[in-house]
Each structure stands twice: as structure tokens, then as C-alpha cells.
Amino acid sequence: MNRKIIIAIIFIFGILSSCTKNFEDLNIDPKHPLEVNGGVLFTNAQVEMADQISSTNVNRNIWKLMAQYWTERSYTDEANWNIVNRRISDNMFQTYMAILKDLKDAKEIIGNEEAFFDSEKANQANRIAIIDLTEVYIWQRLVDMFGDIPYSEALDIENYTPKYDDAATIYQDLITRANADVANIDISEGSFGSADLIYGGNADNWQKFGYSLLVKLGIGIADGPLAALGQSTVENAYDKVFTNADDGAFFPYQASLPYVNPLYTDLVASGRHDFLIATTLFHAMDSISDPRINYYFEDITNPTTDYGYSGGSYSSKMHYNSVITAPDYKGFFMTYDEVQFYLAEAAARTWSVGQTADVYFDNAVTASIISWGGTDADATALLTTHPYASYIGGWKDAIGTQAWISMYTRGFIGYTFFRRLDFPEFSMPPSPPEGVTSVPTRFTYPINEQTLNATNYQAASTAIGGDSFTTKLFWDIY
């Protein structure tokens, strides 16, 4: 008898024989289970987070434009800081809140698991701490985008009008949470295993990530009323951070659909050529003969485009190197060179972090150059001709400029280095929004918040000094 017919008979017999047994199971949709595994939610949150950070779709992520790495070829609204037409603030805010809700649910599910043995309890504690560190990472991004945001009431699905919490208070709580998380991680035990797409469940790597995140949080408040907390946070964490490039947190995109880097989708699969290299970036690199030029750009003999201006033909202008458009180009969460720049800044502020600023600076620049395919000799040549002490604007110029160059493709991080250190010099586009006469220092709040949560939105707007592009966040006013 035909094999397919046999299988069909067995299948039908199985259905008929089960008609009077567990009949209610037929009403269960296996694709939409009533109970979701916490690990599945954590995996999904990692994917959504990586996609949001990596994307360069103008509807959801324009940080490469805000950082003036790129400009637009034809449609220049976003490079001129028009974020209203596409409701970009709304899209970013809602995406991150959805990810945070997944993480919150995952943490609650895992927290309710029954654990009887010490190893089970340690594994459970590790998973909860790892989820919480991921939440802290996202909350810091949101605060650094907007300032005061819904936090303590934000993820209550029955509260449609959550209050906005003070940004400085949120930072303090994030540091408290991250300190508790790294203390709760037992590096001798496992965690998520393969459900963790970043570190494969390696608790030791997550603990290093946590301490690196604490350094980032501490540096984030290095100026202003929380400076003392920032210093103590960094000084207590600096010697337990990433020790080499392999420790960094990356997302492993794949070479085939659907698990490809959104940059491939946005820049190749779409068939569009919307972005060109901004003169701002190329001039900064060309002026110091930066060896990364050939890794960042293609057609470098072609002219660049002034930021915010239309660029004309893609083939006639300098544009991004195809290395970043590979479908399996990795996603970046936090890297060794990024953390070394934070430590260089801490040392420049005379905080006690074990090494001098120039040592950390050299480590960061070298790591960045090598990560792009350069060599130690390339790094030595750059650091010899343009050492840490040679920058006209002092340590803020040296660290701000080189960190900004190194964070290429990580627009939000590069933009934040610029905002905190005021280097390098950015350009004004030709058609900024009415009343905007300087480079933005934050994103304006989502339009939905202005209409659906108006009372709390207005209170937050007043508290930060106005919902404006040029309102400075609490860590940026000194």
C-alpha cells in the first residue's frame, strides 16, 4: 500500500479514537497557547530589541542621521529633523515598551516556577537577573531619548495614563537594580541556554555585561546632581567589565531570511539607495587620515553630501561600504571599545579606575580599528600622529570625537557621546523645524502621549523645561 495512504489512515484513526478522550483539547490552538514559556518571551524580546537598534528604516530608527554619519539622498525630512510626519517618536517608544512588557512577563513567569534544588534556584535567579539587566539597558535608552518618561506605572496594562517619573530618579533606580542583578548572578550556574541568542546562557558573560552597563550608567550621570553616584558606580564596577572584544554583546543575525540584519532589508532587499555619507563624518576622519575610511565608505573619491541636503545620484556620491549590508552582519548591543571610551572618560575626570585616560583611549581606538579589519600597525599610526593629548578641545574633544567615529552604525550611542561631551562639531541642516536653531539634544515626546495621556504629558513637559528638540536632559545642563 502507498506510504502516504498508510499515514493518512493512521492519522484518521487517531482522530476518531480520541473523539471521546480529552475532547476539550480540540479547542486549544497550538499556535497561540494560553501559557507562554518565559524563555520564549526572552528570546522574542532579544530579537525585537536587536531589530529596533539595528534598523535604519526612517519610520523607526533615524539615529544614524541624528548622529550625522549619513544624510538622505532624495527625501531629506528626517535629516532635517522632521520626526512628526512619520511619527518616529511614537514608533520607537511603542516598540521599546512592547519589548519591556515581554521582559516583564518573562520575569514573572520564571519567578513563579517551582525550584526545589539549589542548582535550579540558582538557574532561576540567573535568568531573572539577566532579564532585569536587559530591562535596565532599554530603560536607560528611553530616558536618554526623551528625559522624564513613564516608568513606575508604564507597564500596567490597565493603566492607560501612566504618570511620568523624573529622569534622574529613574537613573538612580536603574543603578540600584543593576547592582542587585550582578550580585545575584552565579557564574558557576547556567541560565537560558540556547534561548539566549546573545550569550547562549553564559552567566559569566552576562555578569560582565552587567558591570559594563553600570559603567555606562555611571558615566551617563557624570555631570549634574548625581555626579557623586556616577563616580562611585563606575569605581565599583570598572575592574569587572568586558576585558576584550569577544566579551561584547552582539546579536547573531543569519545569512538567510527571515533572520537577517535589518540593514540588509533596508539597504539591499528594498532595492533603495536612500542614504549617503555626510560630510560631517568624512571630514572628521579624512582630516586625521583615519584608517577606517576604506572600511566605512565606498567610492571615497566621490564627493560627500552636506548634512541635510539632497545628494543626487547614489553612484556619483560617496556612500556606505557594503560590509554592513551583509545579511549576517551582527547586531550591536554593547562593545568592548564602547566601554573603554567610558573608562577613558572616567579617568579623565580623575576618577579611580586603575589606568590613565590615554591608556583606555588607546585601547578603545585600537579595538575599533581592528574590529573593522584594520591592524595594530594601523592603530599605532593613527595614535602616533593624533594621540590623546593632541586634540585642541582637550579630553572631551579626544574622547567625544573618537568615540563618535568608533560608534559608526550605532547611531544612538554616537549621538549620545556628542550630546554629553559636545564634540565633534555638528552641522545645521538647511530646513530644521520652525524655531530649532541648534542641534537637537533630545527627541520630542510621542504624539500619542500628547493626546491620550495629556495631563501627565503636560506635567512632564513642564518639568523638563518644555517638550522641545533643544531642551537639555538633566545630565546635559551643566
C-alpha positions in Angstrom: 0.0 0.0 0.0 1.2 3.5 -0.8 3.1 5.0 2.2 1.1 8.3 2.1 -2.2 6.3 2.3 -1.0 4.3 5.3 0.0 7.5 7.1 -3.4 9.1 6.3 -5.3 6.1 7.6 -3.3 6.1 10.8 -3.9 9.8 11.2 -7.7 9.5 10.7 -7.9 6.5 13.0 -6.0 8.5 15.7 -8.5 11.4 15.4 -11.5 9.1 15.6 -10.2 7.1 18.5 -9.7 10.3 20.5 -13.2 11.7 20.0 -14.3 10.7 23.5 -11.0 11.3 25.2 -9.8 14.8 26.2 -12.4 16.2 23.8 -11.8 19.7 25.1 -8.2 19.6 23.8 -9.6 20.1 20.3 -10.5 23.7 21.3 -6.8 24.6 22.0 -4.9 26.5 19.4 -1.4 25.1 19.5 -0.1 28.2 17.7 -1.5 30.5 20.3 -1.0 28.8 23.7 -2.7 30.1 26.8 0.6 29.8 28.7 3.9 31.1 27.2 7.3 29.9 28.3 9.4 32.7 29.9 12.4 31.7 27.7 10.4 32.2 24.5 9.4 35.7 25.6 13.0 36.5 26.4 14.2 35.2 23.0 11.5 37.3 21.3 12.5 40.4 23.3 16.1 39.9 22.2 15.1 39.7 18.5 12.8 42.7 18.7 15.5 44.7 20.5 18.2 43.8 18.0 15.9 44.7 15.1 15.0 48.0 16.5 18.6 49.0 17.3 20.0 47.7 14.0 17.4 49.1 11.7 17.9 52.2 9.6 14.2 52.4 8.4 13.2 56.0 8.7 9.9 55.1 10.3 11.6 53.5 13.3 15.3 54.4 13.7 17.0 57.6 12.4 19.9 57.7 14.8 22.5 57.3 12.0 21.0 60.5 10.6 20.8 62.3 14.0 24.5 61.4 14.6 25.3 62.9 11.2 27.0 59.7 9.9 24.7 59.7 7.0 22.4 62.0 5.2 19.5 61.4 2.8 19.8 61.3 -0.9 16.3 62.4 -2.1 13.8 62.7 0.7 15.5 64.8 3.4 12.8 65.3 6.0 14.5 63.1 8.7 17.9 64.6 8.2 16.2 68.0 8.7 14.8 66.6 12.0 11.2 66.3 10.9 10.2 63.4 13.1 6.5 64.2 13.2 5.3 63.2 9.7 6.3 59.5 10.3 5.5 59.6 14.0 9.0 58.3 14.6 8.9 59.0 18.4 5.7 57.0 18.7 7.1 54.1 16.8 10.3 54.0 18.9 8.5 54.5 22.2 5.9 51.8 21.5 8.4 49.3 20.2 10.6 49.6 23.4 7.5 49.5 25.6 6.3 46.3 23.9 9.8 44.7 24.4 9.8 45.7 28.1 6.3 44.2 28.5 7.6 40.9 27.1 10.5 41.0 29.5 8.3 41.8 32.5 6.0 38.9 31.6 9.0 36.6 31.2 10.4 37.6 34.5 7.0 36.9 36.3 6.6 33.5 34.6 10.1 32.4 35.6 9.7 33.8 39.1 6.6 31.6 39.5 8.4 28.4 38.5 8.9 25.8 41.2 12.5 25.3 42.0 13.5 22.6 44.5 17.2 22.1 44.2 19.9 24.7 44.8 21.1 24.5 41.2 17.5 25.0 40.0 17.1 28.0 42.3 20.5 29.5 41.1 19.5 29.0 37.4 16.2 30.7 38.1 17.9 33.6 39.8 20.3 34.0 37.0 17.5 34.2 34.4 15.6 36.8 36.4 18.8 38.9 36.8 19.6 38.6 33.1 16.1 39.8 32.2 16.3 42.7 34.6 19.7 43.8 33.2 18.1 43.8 29.7 15.3 45.9 31.0 17.8 48.3 32.6 19.6 48.6 29.3 16.4 49.6 27.5 15.1 51.9 30.2 18.4 53.9 30.0 17.9 54.3 26.2 14.4 55.6 26.7 15.5 58.1 29.4 18.4 59.3 27.2 16.0 59.8 24.3 13.2 61.7 26.0 14.1 62.6 29.6 11.2 62.1 32.1 9.2 59.0 30.9 6.5 56.7 32.3 8.4 54.2 34.4 6.9 53.0 37.6 3.4 52.8 36.1 4.4 52.2 32.5 3.7 48.5 32.0 0.4 48.3 33.8 -1.9 47.3 31.0 -4.9 48.5 33.0 -3.5 52.0 33.4 -3.8 53.9 30.1 -2.5 57.1 31.6 0.7 56.3 33.5 2.5 59.1 35.3 5.9 60.3 34.1 8.8 59.7 36.5 11.7 62.0 37.0 14.6 61.0 34.8 17.2 61.4 37.5 15.2 59.3 39.9 14.9 56.6 37.2 18.6 56.6 36.7 19.1 56.1 40.4 16.7 53.1 40.4 18.4 51.6 37.3 21.7 51.7 39.1 20.2 50.0 42.2 18.7 47.3 40.0 21.8 46.6 38.0 23.9 46.4 41.2 21.5 43.8 42.6 21.4 41.9 39.3 25.2 41.4 39.1 25.3 40.4 42.7 22.5 37.8 42.1 24.3 36.2 39.1 26.0 32.9 40.0 28.6 32.4 37.2 29.0 28.7 38.2 25.4 28.0 37.1 23.6 28.2 33.8 20.6 30.3 32.7 18.7 30.3 29.4 20.9 28.1 27.3 20.1 28.3 23.6 17.1 30.6 24.3 19.6 33.3 24.9 20.7 34.4 21.5 23.3 36.9 22.7 25.4 34.8 25.1 24.0 31.3 24.9 23.1 31.5 28.6 26.7 32.1 29.8 26.2 33.7 33.2 29.8 34.9 33.4 29.3 36.9 30.2 26.1 38.4 31.4 27.7 39.5 34.7 30.4 41.3 32.7 27.7 42.9 30.7 26.0 44.0 33.9 29.2 45.6 35.2 29.8 47.2 31.8 26.3 48.6 31.9 26.9 50.0 35.4 29.9 51.9 34.0 27.7 53.2 31.2 25.0 54.3 33.7 27.6 55.9 35.9 29.2 57.9 33.0 25.7 58.9 31.9 25.3 61.0 35.1 28.9 62.2 35.4 27.7 65.8 35.2 25.0 67.3 37.3 23.3 66.5 40.6 24.1 62.7 40.5 27.8 63.1 39.7 28.9 61.5 43.0 26.7 58.5 42.4 28.1 58.2 38.9 31.6 58.2 40.2 31.1 55.6 42.9 29.1 53.4 40.4 32.0 53.4 37.9 34.7 53.0 40.5 32.9 49.9 42.0 32.4 48.3 38.6 35.4 49.2 36.3 37.6 46.2 37.0 34.8 43.7 36.2 33.8 44.8 32.8 34.5 43.4 29.3 38.1 42.5 29.0 38.4 42.1 25.3 36.3 42.4 22.1 34.9 38.9 22.4 33.1 39.8 25.6 30.9 42.3 23.8 27.1 41.8 23.4 26.2 41.0 19.8 23.2 39.6 18.1 23.9 36.8 15.6 22.0 37.5 12.5 21.9 34.8 9.9 22.7 34.7 6.2 19.3 33.7 5.1 15.7 35.1 5.6 14.0 35.7 7.9 16.8 36.1 10.4 18.8 38.7 8.6 20.1 42.0 9.8 17.5 44.8 9.1 20.3 46.8 7.5 20.2 44.2 4.7 16.5 44.5 4.4 16.6 48.3 4.4 19.6 48.8 2.2 19.7 45.8 -0.2 16.4 43.8 -0.3 14.4 47.0 -0.5 16.3 48.0 -3.7 16.5 51.5 -2.4 19.6 53.8 -2.1 18.3 56.4 0.3 21.5 57.2 2.2 24.8 58.9 1.5 27.8 59.7 3.7 27.5 63.0 5.4 30.4 65.5 5.1 30.4 65.8 8.9 31.8 62.2 9.3 34.1 62.0 6.3 35.8 65.3 7.1 36.5 64.3 10.7 38.1 61.0 9.5 39.9 62.4 6.5 41.5 65.2 8.4 43.3 62.7 10.6 43.9 60.0 7.9 41.8 57.6 9.9 42.4 54.0 8.5 38.7 53.1 8.9 37.8 55.3 5.9 38.1 52.4 3.5 36.0 50.1 5.8 33.3 52.7 6.4 32.8 54.1 2.9 32.8 53.1 -0.8 33.7 55.3 -3.7 35.7 57.6 -1.5 37.0 59.6 -4.4 33.4 60.8 -4.9 32.1 63.9 -3.1 30.3 63.6 0.2 27.0 65.3 0.8 26.5 68.2 3.3 24.2 67.1 6.1 20.5 67.7 5.4 20.9 68.5 1.7 19.7 66.2 -1.1 22.6 64.3 -2.6 21.6 63.5 -6.1 22.8 60.3 -7.8 23.8 57.5 -5.5 26.6 56.3 -7.8 28.1 59.7 -8.1 28.4 60.3 -4.3 30.3 58.6 -1.5 28.2 56.0 0.3 28.4 53.3 2.9 30.6 50.2 2.5 28.8 47.0 1.6 30.3 45.3 4.6 27.4 46.5 6.7 24.8 45.3 4.3 25.7 41.6 4.6 22.6 39.7 5.8 24.5 38.2 8.7 26.2 41.5 9.8 26.0 41.3 13.5 23.8 43.5 15.7 25.4 45.6 18.4 24.2 46.0 22.0 27.4 47.0 23.8 31.0 46.5 22.9 34.5 46.5 24.4 35.6 49.7 22.6 32.5 51.5 23.8 33.2 50.6 27.5 36.9 51.5 27.1 35.8 55.0 26.0 33.6 55.3 29.1 36.6 54.3 31.2 38.8 56.8 29.4 36.3 59.5 30.3 36.2 58.3 33.9 40.0 58.6 34.1 40.0 62.0 32.5 37.6 63.1 35.3 40.3 61.8 37.7 38.1 59.0 39.0 39.9 56.0 40.4 39.6 53.4 37.6 43.0 51.7 37.5 44.5 53.3 34.4 45.1 56.7 32.9 42.8 58.2 30.3 45.3 57.8 27.4 45.6 54.0 28.1 41.9 53.5 27.9 41.6 55.8 24.9 44.3 53.9 23.0 42.6 50.6 23.9 39.3 51.8 22.6 40.6 53.2 19.3 42.8 50.1 18.6 39.9 47.8 19.3 37.6 49.7 17.0 40.1 49.8 14.1 40.8 46.0 14.5 37.1 45.2 14.6 36.7 46.8 11.2 39.6 44.8 9.7 42.5 47.1 10.4 45.7 46.2 12.1 47.6 47.1 15.2 50.0 48.9 12.9 47.1 51.0 11.6 46.1 51.9 15.1 49.6 52.7 16.1 50.0 55.0 13.1 46.8 56.9 14.0 47.6 57.2 17.7 51.1 58.3 16.9 50.0 61.2 14.7 46.9 62.0 16.7 47.5 60.9 20.3 45.0 61.5 23.1 46.8 64.7 24.3 46.8 66.3 20.8 43.1 67.3 20.5 42.6 71.0 20.6 39.5 70.8 22.8 41.2 68.6 25.4 39.9 65.3 26.7 36.3 66.0 25.7 37.4 66.6 22.2 39.6 63.5 22.1 37.1 61.1 23.6 34.0 62.7 22.1 35.4 62.7 18.5 37.0 59.3 18.6 34.1 57.6 20.4 31.7 59.2 17.9 33.8 57.9 14.9 34.0 54.4 16.5 30.3 54.1 17.1 29.5 54.3 13.4 26.5 52.1 12.7 25.5 52.6 16.4 23.9 56.0 15.8 22.2 56.5 19.1 25.4 55.8 21.1 27.4 58.2 18.8 24.7 60.8 19.1 24.8 60.5 22.9 28.6 60.9 23.1 28.2 64.1 21.1 25.4 65.3 23.4 27.4 64.6 26.6 30.8 65.9 25.5 29.9 68.5 22.9 32.3 67.1 20.4 32.7 66.8 17.5 31.1 69.9 15.9 27.8 69.0 14.2 26.2 70.9 11.3 22.8 72.6 11.0 20.7 71.3 8.1 19.0 73.7 5.7 15.4 73.2 6.8 15.1 72.4 10.5 11.7 72.6 12.2 10.5 76.1 13.0 12.2 77.6 16.0 15.0 75.0 16.1 18.2 77.0 15.9 20.7 74.4 17.3 21.4 70.7 17.1 18.7 68.7 18.9 19.6 67.4 22.4 16.6 65.0 22.7 13.6 63.6 20.9 10.2 65.2 21.4 7.6 63.0 23.1 5.3 60.7 21.1 2.2 62.4 19.6 0.0 59.7 21.2 1.2 60.7 24.6 0.1 64.3 23.9 -3.4 63.2 23.0 -4.1 60.0 25.1 -2.1 60.9 28.2 -2.4 64.6 28.0 -2.4 65.6 31.7 0.7 63.6 32.5 2.4 64.6 29.3 1.9 68.2 30.1 3.3 67.8 33.6 6.4 66.1 32.2 6.9 68.7 29.5 6.8 71.4 32.1 9.1 69.5 34.5 11.9 69.1 31.9 11.6 72.7 30.6 9.4 72.1 27.6 8.9 69.4 25.0 11.4 70.8 22.6 14.2 69.3 20.5 16.7 71.6 22.2 15.6 71.0 25.8 18.6 69.5 27.5 18.3 66.4 29.7 19.2 66.6 33.3 22.7 65.2 32.7 23.3 67.7 29.9 22.6 71.0 31.5 26.0 71.5 33.3 
